[in-house]
Amino acid sequence: MKRILILALAALAAPAWSAPPAGFDQRVEQLRTAYGAPGVSIAIVEDGKPTLAKGWGVRQVGKPDPVGPDTIFGTGSTGKAFTVAALAILVDQGKLKWDDKVIDHLPDFRMWDPWVTREMTVRDLLVHRSGLGLGAGDLLFVPNSNLTRTETVRRLRFIKPATSFRSGYAYDNVLYMVAGEVIAAVSGESWEQFIRRRLFAPLGMRRSTVSDAEFRANPDRGHPHGRFDGPIVGLGRQELYSAEAALAGNAAPAGGLAISANDMTRWLLTQLGRGQIPGGSARLFSAEQSKEMWTPVTLQPIGPAPAEFALTQPNFDTYALGWDVQDYRGAKIIAHGGAVFGSLTTVVLIPDKQIGFSIAVNSGEGEIVRGLMYELLDHYLGFPANRWPEKYHAFKQGRLAEAAKLVGAQQAQPARVGPSLPLARYVGDYADPWYGTIKVRQQGGSLAIQFPHSTGMDSLLTHHQYDTFRTQPKLRWIEPAYVTFSIDADGKVDRVRMKAVSPLADFSFDYQDLDFAPVATATGGAR
């Protein structure tokens, strides 16, 4: 009887899941093949040990090299948690506090509002409540940039806020660049050096990279892919991104890491271990700092989900330090998504069950990432399968079709009016305070536009209607934009504004935030 009782108690204590779900290998390959993703990389850890680190598919379309457990993928904004962990190490060392004023560590730091400059804390840099608009300033590194991180941070002072300080949530990347500069100022090492030496090395993440140059130097990498020969970006055949697509560069502290499945298991275990490095007693950061990282700070708005996704709508949705904290079907979830050109990733933790996983694709097939995320959550929380990938794929294809139809109508039926001026009178240099100076020139019988720190955006301009032209970016994966010239009473251009053509353009193409004036009349700002 005693033996039976022990076995019964053991059965009750045992997890109700398998590791990973039965048939998961075949399921991933079926989805990858059906939706045309070149490669997939997944890591899963359970109860203090890795249970899966595997790749599916190929590193590059048209080549046979397979994705393996050591193949690195760009992980985008999931890297924000690494920047936070670096700060946590410095907090543990007593070199800074979460609520230190940024200006005390970076005396030249400035925001638009002097009061915000004085009050901005290290914590404020990390939780998306600064008052900046969604993705404000992303064009300082998207689609690529030759600006230094220091210069990018300097230009923050010219970006007008969208709301008051600490009044609401709006996701940004530029303030994580500031966090990277804080790390450099406090530690005496660059952000890249600190991440390599103080995070990757002690965790044994031997293959992970911190820069685009390192990523490209590794032959075992998931090359980024996308679809950009259709009517809008996101439709067409799967293609390799050109060399100009970079992993964040000056914005690396916001999302410039590349990590393999094997290396990701080390990170997942450390997070679930509240800072303890797997396989020993050493710590990367203290349990106190782990608690800080996961403590909600900023409320995120919750909108109604489409009916087919009602189960995924959280009751609470917050942002902590580099992590989203929300609920899913009664369970607390710590997670973050990441996107860089041609790569998508999610990292998910279920702390109460000691389970963590990451999913990455080297393409834009986000339905695989998000769909499998919910499929794994359902599995580990004991819910039946719900065919989430199929639902997300259908939803995505519907949105793409609607957007393509709208853009097609815009192109097919413009007003046959304009331009108001001879082309030569649009020529000039136009400056935006934070972005810098663009050049509009005549090229043959057309206009051309040149961008100061991102040559991939250079483009011929084709007339659309009135005084609005459309870009044809040299790099096809860059979102085309409408460029509208405003004419004053004297028949001179006094403003140039831009707007993405596609309604589905990523928020990082924040053309709508640009406001160019002729250089002769522009005052202050970036050069």
C-alpha positions, 0 to 999 in steps of 0.5 A, spaced: 500 500 500 505 504 501 508 503 494 502 504 491 501 511 495 508 513 493 506 511 485 500 515 486 503 521 489 508 521 484 503 521 478 500 527 481 506 531 481 508 529 474 507 534 469 501 533 464 505 534 458 510 531 454 516 534 452 515 537 446 508 535 444 507 528 440 508 529 433 511 536 434 517 535 429 512 533 423 508 539 425 513 544 425 516 541 418 509 541 415 507 548 417 514 550 414 513 547 408 506 549 407 507 556 408 514 557 405 519 559 410 526 557 409 528 555 416 525 554 423 529 554 429 526 552 436 528 551 443 524 549 449 527 548 456 523 544 462 524 543 469 531 546 469 533 542 463 533 543 455 528 538 452 529 541 445 534 545 441 533 543 433 532 546 426 528 545 420 529 547 413 535 551 410 539 557 412 538 560 405 533 558 399 536 555 393 542 552 398 542 545 401 545 547 408 540 545 413 538 549 419 541 546 426 541 547 433 547 551 432 544 556 427 544 563 429 538 567 427 536 574 428 532 575 434 530 582 434 527 586 440 527 579 444 534 582 445 532 588 449 532 583 455 539 582 454 540 590 455 536 590 461 540 584 464 546 588 462 543 594 466 541 589 472 549 586 473 551 594 474 545 595 479 548 588 483 555 591 482 552 598 485 554 602 479 547 605 478 540 604 480 534 603 476 531 610 478 538 614 477 537 620 472 539 618 465 542 625 465 547 623 471 550 618 467 550 621 460 550 629 461 549 630 454 543 627 454 537 631 452 529 630 450 525 635 447 522 637 453 527 640 458 523 637 464 523 630 461 530 631 460 531 632 468 526 627 470 528 621 465 530 615 469 534 609 467 527 605 468 524 610 464 528 608 458 526 601 458 518 601 459 515 605 453 512 611 457 517 616 455 511 620 451 515 619 444 510 616 439 510 609 436 516 607 433 519 614 433 525 615 430 526 608 427 528 611 421 535 613 424 536 606 423 531 603 419 532 600 413 540 601 415 544 607 417 551 610 417 550 614 424 553 612 430 549 610 436 552 617 440 549 621 434 543 617 434 542 619 441 544 626 440 538 627 435 533 625 440 532 632 443 529 634 436 523 629 436 517 632 438 513 628 443 506 625 442 504 625 449 506 627 456 511 624 459 509 617 463 502 618 461 501 612 456 504 606 452 508 607 446 513 602 443 520 605 441 527 603 440 531 609 440 531 609 448 534 602 448 540 605 444 540 610 450 540 604 455 546 602 451 550 608 452 548 608 459 552 601 460 558 604 456 558 610 460 558 606 467 562 600 465 567 603 461 566 598 455 561 598 449 555 595 449 557 590 445 563 588 449 559 588 455 554 583 452 560 578 450 564 578 456 559 579 461 553 575 458 555 571 453 561 568 456 558 566 463 552 563 460 556 559 455 553 562 449 559 561 444 555 562 437 551 568 439 553 575 436 552 582 437 553 585 431 551 585 423 558 584 421 559 578 426 552 575 424 555 575 417 561 572 418 558 566 421 557 561 415 552 557 420 546 563 420 539 563 418 540 568 412 534 573 412 528 572 407 522 576 405 517 577 399 517 583 395 516 582 388 508 582 389 504 588 389 506 590 396 511 588 401 509 581 404 507 578 397 510 574 392 516 569 392 521 568 397 527 572 396 534 573 400 534 580 403 540 584 400 546 585 403 544 592 405 539 589 410 543 590 417 541 587 424 540 594 427 547 597 427 547 603 431 540 600 434 543 594 437 541 594 444 534 595 442 535 588 437 541 587 434 543 580 437 543 573 433 542 567 437 542 559 436 537 554 439 542 551 443 545 558 446 537 560 447 536 554 452 542 557 456 538 564 456 531 561 458 534 557 463 537 563 466 531 567 466 527 561 469 532 560 474 531 568 476 539 569 474 542 563 476 547 560 471 545 553 469 549 548 471 552 551 477 551 556 483 554 562 479 549 568 478 548 572 472 544 577 476 541 577 483 534 574 484 532 581 486 534 584 479 530 578 476 524 580 480 525 588 478 525 585 470 518 582 471 515 587 475 509 590 470 510 598 470 506 600 464 499 598 462 498 596 455 492 597 451 487 591 450 483 592 444 478 587 442 481 581 438 477 578 432 472 572 434 477 567 432 482 569 436 478 571 442 482 566 447 488 569 446 486 576 448 489 577 455 485 580 461 491 584 463 497 586 458 503 590 461 510 592 460 516 591 465 523 591 464 524 589 457 519 584 457 511 583 456 507 581 462 500 578 461 496 572 462 494 567 457 488 563 459 489 564 467 497 563 466 502 568 467 506 569 461 513 573 460 514 574 453 517 578 448 517 578 440 522 580 435 523 582 428 528 584 424 528 584 416 527 577 414 527 574 421 522 573 426 522 571 433 518 570 440 521 568 447 516 565 452 516 564 459 511 560 464 515 561 470 510 558 475 511 551 470 518 552 469 517 552 462 521 556 457 521 556 449 523 560 443 521 560 436 525 563 430 524 563 422 529 566 417 523 570 413 516 573 414 512 567 416 510 570 423 504 565 423 508 560 424 512 563 430 505 566 433 501 560 431 506 555 434 507 560 440 500 559 442 500 551 440 505 550 445 502 554 450 496 550 450 500 544 450 503 546 456 497 549 460 493 542 458 488 545 453 486 542 446 490 544 440 486 549 436 490 550 430 493 557 431 498 557 425 492 555 420 488 561 423 493 566 423 495 564 416 488 565 414 488 572 417 494 574 415 493 572 407 486 576 408 489 582 410 495 582 405 489 581 400 485 587 402 492 592 403 494 590 396 487 591 393 487 598 396 494 600 394 492 597 387 486 602 387 490 608 389 495 607 383 490 605 378 486 611 379 490 617 381 487 624 379 490 626 373 492 633 375 499 636 377 505 637 378 503 644 379 511 646 378 516 645 373 520 639 376 526 644 376 522 648 382 522 642 386 529 641 386 533 643 393 535 640 400 530 639 405 531 638 412 527 635 418 530 636 425 531 629 427 532 626 421 537 630 417 537 633 410 534 630 404 536 632 397 531 632 391 535 632 384 533 632 377 535 626 374 534 625 366 526 627 365 524 625 373 526 627 380 530 623 384 530 623 392 537 622 396 537 620 404 543 622 408 544 616 412 541 610 409 543 610 401 538 604 400 532 609 400 535 613 395 529 613 389 527 616 383 520 619 384 514 618 379 508 623 379 502 620 383 497 626 383 497 633 384 504 635 388 505 628 390 510 623 388 511 616 389 518 613 391 521 607 388 526 605 393 533 602 390 532 596 395 525 593 393 524 591 400 524 598 403 516 600 404 515 605 398 512 612 400 508 618 397 512 624 397 508 630 398 510 637 396 507 643 399 507 650 395 506 656 398 503 663 396 509 665 392 509 658 388 515 655 392 516 649 396 515 650 403 514 643 406 515 636 404 511 630 407 511 623 407 507 617 408 507 609 407 504 607 401 502 600 404 497 600 410 501 594 412 507 598 412 511 596 419 511 602 424 518 603 423 517 606 417 515 612 420 515 617 414 509 620 417 513 623 423 518 627 418 517 634 416 522 637 411 523 644 410 527 648 405 534 648 408 534 656 407 528 656 412 530 650 416 532 652 423 536 647 428 536 640 428 540 634 425 544 635 419 
